[in-house]
Amino acid sequence: MQALDLLINRSSQPRLTAPAPEGMVLENIMQAALRAPDHRCLTPWEFVVCKGNGLHRLGKIFEQSSINSGAEQSVIERASQLPLRAPMVIVAICRYKEDAKVPWIEQIASTACAVHSMQMAALAQGFQGVWRTGSYAQDKIVKVAFDCFDHDEILGFLYVGSSKLKTMPKPARESDKYFTTWE
């Protein structure tokens, strides 16, 4: 896939099945993340690749979070199944590193770029994905399960897998509504 086509036509695909990326394909996805913009090379990110039993472990964390929040039984039961919507989920965590020249928000942005790069690398290699956030990304129980400190953030969960569904094209947007040129 051509890089420009990939970037202009990118679309999330939430209906994912096996297989998940593995071997060199997965390594390419991970390497793409590690090339994200990273001021002063702080590498403020950590990624947890969940597959197989790891998906069930993540589901247990979501379930405990739902129980702790007092959710209805149907929400609790669904929580443990959420990671099973794909054969792989990559948890993206920004581990803030105090630095006078690189503020918290820039480290968050760097980690977000890494997640985007992973999704683009997956798409470029014939896989699909969707980047989900939701309440679990901000939940204290979930953050504790991933050893997050107060200043760390879970930027979301990148669900990755295969899909036989054709991604529906998105309508083009008029760039002049979002861009201003100063000359």
C-alpha positions as CSV (number, residue, x, y, z in Angstrom):
1,M,0.0,0.0,0.0
2,Q,1.3,3.4,-0.9
3,A,2.0,5.7,2.1
4,L,-0.1,8.6,0.8
5,D,-3.1,6.3,0.0
6,L,-2.8,4.8,3.5
7,L,-2.8,8.2,5.2
8,I,-5.6,9.8,3.1
9,N,-7.9,6.8,3.2
10,R,-7.2,5.5,6.7
11,S,-10.3,4.2,8.5
12,S,-10.8,2.1,11.6
13,Q,-12.3,-1.4,11.4
14,P,-13.9,-2.6,14.6
15,R,-14.9,-6.0,13.3
16,L,-11.8,-8.1,13.7
17,T,-10.9,-11.7,13.6
18,A,-7.9,-14.0,13.6
19,P,-5.2,-14.0,12.6
20,A,-3.4,-11.3,14.4
21,P,0.0,-10.0,13.2
22,E,3.0,-12.1,14.3
23,G,6.6,-12.5,13.5
24,M,8.2,-9.8,11.3
25,V,4.8,-8.2,10.6
26,L,4.3,-7.6,14.3
27,E,7.9,-6.5,14.7
28,N,7.3,-3.9,11.9
29,I,4.3,-2.6,13.8
30,M,6.4,-2.3,17.0
31,Q,9.3,-0.6,15.2
32,A,6.9,1.9,13.6
33,A,5.8,2.9,17.2
34,L,9.4,3.4,18.2
35,R,10.0,5.9,15.3
36,A,7.3,8.3,16.5
37,P,8.4,11.9,17.2
38,D,10.2,11.9,20.5
39,H,11.7,15.2,21.7
40,R,15.0,14.5,23.6
41,C,14.5,10.8,23.0
42,L,12.6,10.3,26.3
43,T,10.7,7.3,25.0
44,P,7.7,8.1,27.3
45,W,5.8,5.1,26.2
46,E,5.1,1.5,27.1
47,F,3.1,-1.0,25.2
48,V,1.5,-4.2,26.4
49,V,0.6,-6.6,23.7
50,C,-2.3,-8.8,24.8
51,K,-3.2,-12.0,22.9
52,G,-4.4,-15.4,23.9
53,N,-4.6,-15.6,27.7
54,G,-3.5,-12.0,27.8
55,L,-6.8,-10.9,26.3
56,H,-8.6,-12.8,29.1
57,R,-6.3,-11.1,31.7
58,L,-7.2,-7.7,30.2
59,G,-10.9,-8.7,30.3
60,K,-10.6,-9.5,34.1
61,I,-9.1,-6.1,34.7
62,F,-12.0,-4.5,32.8
63,E,-14.5,-6.7,34.8
64,Q,-12.9,-5.6,38.1
65,S,-13.1,-2.0,37.0
66,S,-16.8,-2.4,36.3
67,I,-17.5,-4.1,39.6
68,N,-15.6,-1.4,41.4
69,S,-17.6,1.3,39.7
70,G,-20.9,-0.3,40.7
71,A,-21.9,-1.1,37.2
72,E,-25.0,-3.2,36.4
73,Q,-24.5,-6.9,36.0
74,S,-24.9,-6.8,32.2
75,V,-22.0,-4.3,32.0
76,I,-19.8,-6.3,34.3
77,E,-20.4,-9.5,32.2
78,R,-19.7,-7.6,28.9
79,A,-16.6,-6.0,30.3
80,S,-14.6,-9.3,30.5
81,Q,-15.5,-9.9,26.8
82,L,-14.5,-6.6,25.4
83,P,-10.8,-7.5,24.6
84,L,-12.1,-10.6,22.8
85,R,-13.4,-8.4,20.0
86,A,-9.9,-8.8,18.3
87,P,-7.2,-11.4,18.4
88,M,-4.7,-8.8,19.7
89,V,-5.0,-5.6,21.8
90,I,-2.1,-3.3,22.4
91,V,-2.4,-1.2,25.5
92,A,-0.7,2.1,25.0
93,I,0.7,3.8,28.2
94,C,2.5,7.1,28.4
95,R,5.0,6.9,31.3
96,Y,5.6,10.6,32.0
97,K,9.3,11.4,32.5
98,E,9.9,14.8,34.2
99,D,12.0,17.0,31.9
100,A,12.3,20.8,31.8
101,K,12.1,20.9,28.0
102,V,9.5,18.3,27.3
103,P,6.2,18.9,29.1
104,W,3.6,16.3,30.0
105,I,1.4,17.1,27.0
106,E,4.2,16.7,24.5
107,Q,4.9,13.2,25.9
108,I,1.2,12.4,25.6
109,A,1.4,13.5,22.0
110,S,4.5,11.5,21.3
111,T,2.8,8.3,22.7
112,A,-0.3,9.1,20.6
113,C,1.8,9.4,17.5
114,A,3.3,6.0,18.3
115,V,-0.2,4.4,18.5
116,H,-1.1,6.0,15.2
117,S,2.1,4.7,13.6
118,M,1.3,1.2,14.9
119,Q,-2.2,1.3,13.3
120,M,-0.8,2.6,10.0
121,A,1.9,-0.1,10.0
122,A,-0.8,-2.8,10.6
123,L,-2.9,-1.4,7.8
124,A,0.1,-1.2,5.4
125,Q,0.7,-4.9,6.0
126,G,-2.9,-6.0,5.3
127,F,-4.3,-6.0,8.9
128,Q,-7.0,-3.9,10.3
129,G,-7.4,-2.1,13.6
130,V,-9.3,0.3,15.8
131,W,-8.0,2.6,18.5
132,R,-10.4,2.6,21.4
133,T,-10.3,4.6,24.6
134,G,-13.4,4.9,26.7
135,S,-13.8,4.9,30.5
136,Y,-11.3,2.0,31.0
137,A,-8.4,4.1,29.8
138,Q,-9.1,6.6,32.6
139,D,-10.1,4.1,35.3
140,K,-8.1,3.9,38.5
141,I,-8.4,0.1,38.8
142,V,-7.1,-0.3,35.2
143,K,-4.3,2.2,35.7
144,V,-3.2,0.4,38.9
145,A,-3.2,-2.9,37.1
146,F,-0.7,-1.4,34.6
147,D,1.4,0.2,37.4
148,C,0.6,3.7,36.4
149,F,1.5,6.6,38.6
150,D,-0.7,9.7,38.8
151,H,1.0,11.5,36.0
152,D,0.9,8.4,33.6
153,E,-1.9,7.9,31.1
154,I,-3.4,5.0,29.3
155,L,-3.9,6.5,25.8
156,G,-6.1,3.6,24.7
157,F,-6.3,0.1,23.4
158,L,-5.3,-0.7,19.8
159,Y,-7.4,-3.6,18.7
160,V,-5.6,-5.4,15.8
161,G,-6.6,-8.3,13.6
162,S,-7.9,-9.4,10.3
163,S,-11.2,-8.5,8.6
164,K,-12.9,-9.7,5.5
165,L,-15.1,-6.6,5.5
166,K,-14.3,-3.9,3.0
167,T,-13.8,-0.6,4.8
168,M,-16.4,1.9,3.7
169,P,-14.8,5.0,2.2
170,K,-15.1,8.2,4.3
171,P,-16.4,11.4,2.6
172,A,-13.7,13.8,1.7
173,R,-13.4,16.9,4.0
174,E,-12.9,20.4,2.8
175,S,-9.4,21.3,4.0
176,D,-10.1,25.1,3.9
177,K,-12.6,24.6,6.8
178,Y,-9.7,23.5,9.1
179,F,-6.6,25.2,7.7
180,T,-5.7,28.8,7.4
181,T,-2.7,30.0,5.5
182,W,-0.6,33.0,6.8
183,E,1.6,34.6,4.2
